[in-house]
Amino acid sequence: MDKKPVICVFCGSSPGADPAYAQGARRFGELLAARGFDLLFGGGYVGLMGEVAHAARQGGAHVTGILPDFLRHLEPPSRDAQTILVTPDLFERKKLMMSLSDGFAVLPGGLGTLDEFFEVITAVQLKVFDKPLAVLDTHGFYAPLDALIAGVVEHGFAQARVKTSYRRAATPEAAMDFLSERLLGAPRA
């Protein structure tokens, strides 16, 4: 049996203020499994992380969580993950996530999610790897991100190609179409 491509999902460990964020996370997890991907994520059982993991597992995806040791006592580990890897810190967690994944999806989240987005986009810009990055823009959550990146380019701190190193998608379907196209050669399963 061929190994399924792995999508690493970065998202909030809280549900956010809008129920649409949790709905989008669940739908993304369903689509991830239906399109033939496995899930790698932050390992928590709470917030959007828990939603996407539960939906992906229910759909038949293999779910792997990566937790830094200090978070195991603050965020309960996912009960949906078949594999939980524990790292000594956040830095090792990100390193493992980046190396074990074939592509990335960023769903709404907080500062940690933004940190992970910038870590991946920087690696793509510096040609460390060329892995697709989809940003699920539920209700325009990430519109300010585009403005920030455009400003960075406009002020001469990044090349214009950085704006095309990720795809902002309004729906889970559009995000998965982009990842499926890049990783499987077809937008739909």
C-alpha atoms as one frame of an Amber mdcrd trajectory, in Angstrom:
protein
   0.000   0.000   0.000   1.315   3.439  -0.919   2.019   5.938   1.825  -0.567
   8.701   1.957   0.663  12.292   1.755   0.683  14.051   5.121  -0.877  17.467
   5.640   0.253  19.369   8.709  -2.511  21.588  10.064  -1.692  24.629  12.167
  -4.653  26.120  14.028  -5.943  27.392  17.345  -6.063  25.411  20.555  -9.236
  27.374  21.326 -12.443  27.428  19.278 -12.347  31.177  18.622 -15.248  33.591
  18.923 -17.092  32.583  15.742 -18.678  29.097  15.461 -17.731  29.160  11.762
 -14.102  28.517  12.761 -14.983  25.150  14.336 -17.296  24.296  11.427 -14.480
  25.064   8.974 -12.002  22.967  10.958 -14.382  19.998  11.031 -15.072  20.286
   7.306 -11.375  20.576   6.540 -10.687  17.395   8.556 -13.460  15.547   6.705
 -12.108  16.620   3.321  -8.521  15.818   4.284  -9.515  12.215   4.983 -11.840
  11.948   1.964  -9.115  13.179  -0.399  -6.661  10.514   0.773  -4.378  12.437
   3.136  -3.149  11.736   6.646  -3.069  14.429   9.336  -0.205  15.795  11.382
  -1.121  18.466  13.936  -0.288  20.013  17.296  -1.646  17.076  19.267  -4.175
  18.830  21.485  -7.706  17.649  22.144  -9.102  21.161  22.498 -10.197  23.977
  20.206  -9.842  23.829  16.458  -7.056  21.273  16.813  -9.482  18.834  18.393
 -12.135  19.524  15.761  -9.892  18.876  12.766  -8.323  15.771  14.328 -11.649
  14.219  15.275 -13.123  14.774  11.808 -10.002  13.465  10.055  -9.897  10.336
  12.231 -13.621   9.693  11.717 -12.997   9.916   7.971 -10.248   7.298   8.072
  -7.081   9.409   8.073  -4.150   8.399  10.228  -3.757  11.149  12.832  -0.396
  12.048  14.362  -0.056  14.691  17.047   3.153  16.372  18.155   3.157  17.923
  21.613   5.967  19.689  23.424   6.429  18.126  26.855   5.367  21.204  28.827
   1.992  21.398  27.014   0.936  17.844  27.904  -0.221  19.141  31.268  -1.910
  22.304  29.936  -3.704  20.892  26.884  -4.980  17.342  27.046  -3.508  15.173
  24.268  -5.896  14.219  21.478  -7.859  11.031  21.945  -8.180  10.839  18.156
  -4.448  10.627  17.443  -3.160   7.141  16.746   0.360   8.452  17.263   1.496
  11.113  19.756   5.091  12.316  19.589   6.445  14.333  22.508   9.223  16.863
  21.965  11.291  18.720  24.550  10.131  22.157  23.294   8.268  24.156  20.670
  11.319  24.423  18.410  11.723  20.648  18.089   7.968  20.353  17.559   8.064
  22.715  14.556  11.173  21.039  13.164   9.442  17.640  13.244   6.204  19.050
  11.801   8.044  20.616   8.901  10.120  17.525   8.131   7.287  14.964   8.392
   4.768  16.876   6.263   4.197  16.985   2.526   2.055  20.116   2.709   0.564
  22.559   5.192  -2.776  24.129   6.027  -3.225  27.115   8.307  -6.648  27.522
   9.892  -7.660  30.382  12.200  -5.560  30.542  15.320  -3.489  32.716  17.604
   0.129  33.729  17.893   1.462  30.183  17.743  -0.418  29.586  14.498   0.996
  32.789  13.019   4.482  31.757  14.126   4.062  28.416  12.362   2.766  30.104
   9.189   5.785  32.405   9.079   8.175  29.531   9.765   6.842  27.623   6.742
   6.601  30.607   4.385  10.167  31.604   5.306  11.401  28.075   4.523   9.628
  28.226   1.148  11.052  31.692   0.397  14.577  30.535   1.266  14.068  27.383
  -0.844  14.611  25.054   2.104  11.686  23.104   0.638   8.863  23.590  -1.837
   5.773  22.328  -0.034   2.300  23.755  -0.639   0.746  26.013   1.980  -3.012
  26.654   2.062  -4.516  29.286   4.355  -8.173  28.734   5.265  -9.560  32.254
   5.414 -12.815  31.640   7.283 -14.874  34.859   7.261 -11.858  36.880   6.101
  -9.795  36.024   9.193  -6.516  36.156   7.274  -7.182  39.224   5.097  -4.788
  41.309   7.261  -2.074  38.720   6.605  -2.154  39.445   2.876  -1.902  43.176
   3.587   1.068  42.612   5.910   2.917  40.452   3.377   2.180  42.926   0.567
   3.657  45.665   2.769   6.779  43.626   3.475   7.265  43.176  -0.277   6.449
  46.815  -1.052   9.031  48.016   1.470  11.720  45.797  -0.022  12.037  43.184
   2.720  10.915  40.208   0.612  10.701  39.339  -3.053   7.316  39.514  -4.773
   7.279  35.715  -5.237   6.591  35.347  -1.509   3.008  36.448  -2.232   2.530
  33.353  -4.393   4.127  30.908  -1.949   0.796  30.284  -0.251  -2.858  30.183
  -1.290  -5.525  31.955   0.731  -8.800  30.023   0.372 -12.262  31.149   1.475
 -13.580  27.616   2.030 -12.248  24.254   3.202 -13.055  22.897  -0.258 -10.913
  25.528  -1.997  -8.030  24.909   0.434  -8.188  21.159  -0.173  -8.480  21.679
  -3.946  -5.195  23.589  -3.859  -3.417  20.972  -1.723  -4.846  18.073  -3.775
  -3.745  19.728  -6.997  -0.213  20.302  -5.740   0.253  16.932  -4.023  -1.920
  14.537  -5.988  -2.175  16.243  -9.360  -5.969  16.448  -9.156  -8.176  18.924
  -7.310 -10.899  16.453  -6.343 -10.928  12.881  -5.067
